[in-house]
Amino acid sequence: MKNNDYKFVQRIIEYCDIINDLVDKPLLEQSFFQIFYFTN
């Protein structure tokens, strides 16, 4: 894994933590599932 990839993953994790503070977790998981479903 390259250093850029690591920073990118770290940024996604931080972003998820911020969203987690703003939104209830079940709602968050549901929206992630919908995004994943619609992108495939």
N, CA, C and O atoms as a printed pandas DataFrame, in Angstrom:
     atom_number atom_name residue_name chain_id  residue_number  x_coord  y_coord  z_coord
0              1         N          MET        A               1    0.837   -1.199    0.000
1              2        CA          MET        A               1    0.000    0.000    0.000
2              3         C          MET        A               1    0.875    1.253    0.000
3              4         O          MET        A               1    1.809    1.375    0.792
4              5         N          LYS        A               2    0.562    2.156   -0.880
5              6        CA          LYS        A               2    1.342    3.389   -0.967
6              7         C          LYS        A               2    0.935    4.365    0.139
7              8         O          LYS        A               2   -0.130    4.235    0.743
8              9         N          ASN        A               3    1.788    5.325    0.385
9             10        CA          ASN        A               3    1.522    6.314    1.427
10            11         C          ASN        A               3    0.273    7.128    1.103
11            12         O          ASN        A               3   -0.496    7.467    2.002
12            13         N          ASN        A               4    0.068    7.441   -0.163
13            14        CA          ASN        A               4   -1.117    8.193   -0.571
14            15         C          ASN        A               4   -2.389    7.423   -0.265
15            16         O          ASN        A               4   -3.377    8.003    0.186
16            17         N          ASP        A               5   -2.368    6.124   -0.507
17            18        CA          ASP        A               5   -3.534    5.287   -0.236
18            19         C          ASP        A               5   -3.862    5.302    1.257
19            20         O          ASP        A               5   -5.027    5.365    1.651
20            21         N          TYR        A               6   -2.823    5.243    2.070
21            22        CA          TYR        A               6   -3.029    5.250    3.516
22            23         C          TYR        A               6   -3.677    6.555    3.965
23            24         O          TYR        A               6   -4.601    6.549    4.779
24            25         N          LYS        A               7   -3.189    7.670    3.431
25            26        CA          LYS        A               7   -3.765    8.971    3.788
26            27         C          LYS        A               7   -5.209    9.074    3.326
27            28         O          LYS        A               7   -6.050    9.657    4.010
28            29         N          PHE        A               8   -5.489    8.507    2.169
29            30        CA          PHE        A               8   -6.847    8.535    1.630
30            31         C          PHE        A               8   -7.796    7.742    2.527
31            32         O          PHE        A               8   -8.895    8.198    2.844
32            33         N          VAL        A               9   -7.359    6.554    2.929
33            34        CA          VAL        A               9   -8.174    5.722    3.820
34            35         C          VAL        A               9   -8.387    6.421    5.157
35            36         O          VAL        A               9   -9.482    6.392    5.717
36            37         N          GLN        A              10   -7.335    7.047    5.659
37            38        CA          GLN        A              10   -7.428    7.756    6.933
38            39         C          GLN        A              10   -8.440    8.896    6.839
39            40         O          GLN        A              10   -9.199    9.137    7.778
40            41         N          ARG        A              11   -8.450    9.589    5.715
41            42        CA          ARG        A              11   -9.390   10.692    5.509
42            43         C          ARG        A              11  -10.826   10.176    5.476
43            44         O          ARG        A              11  -11.726   10.801    6.036
44            45         N          ILE        A              12  -11.041    9.039    4.822
45            46        CA          ILE        A              12  -12.381    8.442    4.767
46            47         C          ILE        A              12  -12.845    8.068    6.176
47            48         O          ILE        A              12  -14.001    8.290    6.537
48            49         N          ILE        A              13  -11.939    7.501    6.963
49            50        CA          ILE        A              13  -12.286    7.107    8.332
50            51         C          ILE        A              13  -12.663    8.335    9.159
51            52         O          ILE        A              13  -13.637    8.304    9.911
52            53         N          GLU        A              14  -11.890    9.417    9.021
53            54        CA          GLU        A              14  -12.207   10.649    9.744
54            55         C          GLU        A              14  -13.557   11.197    9.297
55            56         O          GLU        A              14  -14.355   11.654   10.116
56            57         N          TYR        A              15  -13.802   11.148    8.001
57            58        CA          TYR        A              15  -15.066   11.619    7.444
58            59         C          TYR        A              15  -16.236   10.809    8.005
59            60         O          TYR        A              15  -17.279   11.365    8.348
60            61         N          CYS        A              16  -16.051    9.505    8.091
61            62        CA          CYS        A              16  -17.094    8.633    8.642
62            63         C          CYS        A              16  -17.347    8.950   10.111
63            64         O          CYS        A              16  -18.490    8.917   10.569
64            65         N          ASP        A              17  -16.284    9.257   10.848
65            66        CA          ASP        A              17  -16.445    9.611   12.262
66            67         C          ASP        A              17  -17.256   10.888   12.416
67            68         O          ASP        A              17  -18.092   10.991   13.314
68            69         N          ILE        A              18  -17.011   11.859   11.545
69            70        CA          ILE        A              18  -17.760   13.118   11.594
70            71         C          ILE        A              18  -19.233   12.865   11.302
71            72         O          ILE        A              18  -20.108   13.363   12.011
72            73         N          ILE        A              19  -19.502   12.094   10.262
73            74        CA          ILE        A              19  -20.889   11.765    9.913
74            75         C          ILE        A              19  -21.547   11.010   11.066
75            76         O          ILE        A              19  -22.714   11.233   11.386
76            77         N          ASN        A              20  -20.786   10.125   11.676
77            78        CA          ASN        A              20  -21.302    9.325   12.788
78            79         C          ASN        A              20  -21.784   10.200   13.932
79            80         O          ASN        A              20  -22.782    9.890   14.583
80            81         N          ASP        A              21  -21.071   11.296   14.175
81            82        CA          ASP        A              21  -21.475   12.220   15.232
82            83         C          ASP        A              21  -22.762   12.947   14.869
83            84         O          ASP        A              21  -23.534   13.328   15.748
84            85         N          LEU        A              22  -22.992   13.139   13.577
85            86        CA          LEU        A              22  -24.139   13.924   13.127
86            87         C          LEU        A              22  -25.393   13.081   12.941
87            88         O          LEU        A              22  -26.512   13.572   13.089
88            89         N          VAL        A              23  -25.195   11.820   12.617
89            90        CA          VAL        A              23  -26.325   10.975   12.226
90            91         C          VAL        A              23  -26.387    9.741   13.120
91            92         O          VAL        A              23  -25.360    9.251   13.591
92            93         N          ASP        A              24  -27.590    9.249   13.345
93            94        CA          ASP        A              24  -27.735    7.987   14.079
94            95         C          ASP        A              24  -27.088    6.860   13.291
95            96         O          ASP        A              24  -27.149    6.835   12.062
96            97         N          LYS        A              25  -26.479    5.943   13.992
97            98        CA          LYS        A              25  -25.714    4.900   13.314
98            99         C          LYS        A              25  -26.566    4.005   12.408
99           100         O          LYS        A              25  -26.131    3.714   11.294
100          101         N          PRO        A              26  -27.745    3.558   12.819
101          102        CA          PRO        A              26  -28.551    2.722   11.913
102          103         C          PRO        A              26  -28.874    3.439   10.610
103          104         O          PRO        A              26  -28.848    2.838    9.536
104          105         N          LEU        A              27  -29.179    4.722   10.711
105          106        CA          LEU        A              27  -29.480    5.511    9.519
106          107         C          LEU        A              27  -28.240    5.608    8.630
107          108         O          LEU        A              27  -28.335    5.532    7.405
108          109         N          LEU        A              28  -27.085    5.774    9.258
109          110        CA          LEU        A              28  -25.831    5.862    8.518
110          111         C          LEU        A              28  -25.553    4.566    7.767
111          112         O          LEU        A              28  -25.199    4.589    6.588
112          113         N          GLU        A              29  -25.712    3.438    8.451
113          114        CA          GLU        A              29  -25.464    2.142    7.817
114          115         C          GLU        A              29  -26.440    1.900    6.676
115          116         O          GLU        A              29  -26.074    1.330    5.648
116          117         N          GLN        A              30  -27.673    2.330    6.856
117          118        CA          GLN        A              30  -28.678    2.161    5.812
118          119         C          GLN        A              30  -28.310    2.983    4.575
119          120         O          GLN        A              30  -28.428    2.499    3.449
120          121         N          SER        A              31  -27.867    4.220    4.782
121          122        CA          SER        A              31  -27.504    5.066    3.647
122          123         C          SER        A              31  -26.261    4.525    2.944
123          124         O          SER        A              31  -26.162    4.593    1.719
124          125         N          PHE        A              32  -25.312    3.987    3.712
125          126        CA          PHE        A              32  -24.139    3.379    3.090
126          127         C          PHE        A              32  -24.546    2.190    2.223
127          128         O          PHE        A              32  -24.029    1.995    1.123
128          129         N          PHE        A              33  -25.476    1.410    2.740
129          130        CA          PHE        A              33  -25.951    0.254    1.982
130          131         C          PHE        A              33  -26.626    0.705    0.690
131          132         O          PHE        A              33  -26.417    0.105   -0.364
132          133         N          GLN        A              34  -27.432    1.756    0.771
133          134        CA          GLN        A              34  -28.125    2.265   -0.414
134          135         C          GLN        A              34  -27.119    2.789   -1.435
135          136         O          GLN        A              34  -27.253    2.522   -2.630
136          137         N          ILE        A              35  -26.124    3.524   -0.978
137          138        CA          ILE        A              35  -25.096    4.042   -1.890
138          139         C          ILE        A              35  -24.368    2.881   -2.563
139          140         O          ILE        A              35  -24.148    2.894   -3.775
140          141         N          PHE        A              36  -23.998    1.882   -1.769
141          142        CA          PHE        A              36  -23.299    0.723   -2.306
142          143         C          PHE        A              36  -24.172   -0.017   -3.313
143          144         O          PHE        A              36  -23.704   -0.458   -4.363
144          145         N          TYR        A              37  -25.441   -0.141   -2.972
145          146        CA          TYR        A              37  -26.380   -0.866   -3.839
146          147         C          TYR        A              37  -26.563   -0.143   -5.173
147          148         O          TYR        A              37  -26.568   -0.776   -6.228
148          149         N          PHE        A              38  -26.712    1.168   -5.127
149          150        CA          PHE        A              38  -27.000    1.925   -6.349
150          151         C          PHE        A              38  -25.761    2.108   -7.229
151          152         O          PHE        A              38  -25.885    2.327   -8.434
152          153         N          THR        A              39  -24.584    2.021   -6.640
153          154        CA          THR        A              39  -23.374    2.189   -7.447
154          155         C          THR        A              39  -22.992    0.898   -8.152
155          156         O          THR        A              39  -22.136    0.915   -9.036
156          157         N          ASN        A              40  -23.605   -0.220   -7.783
157          158        CA          ASN        A              40  -23.272   -1.496   -8.432
158          159         C          ASN        A              40  -24.260   -1.855   -9.522
159          160         O          ASN        A              40  -24.120   -2.896  -10.163
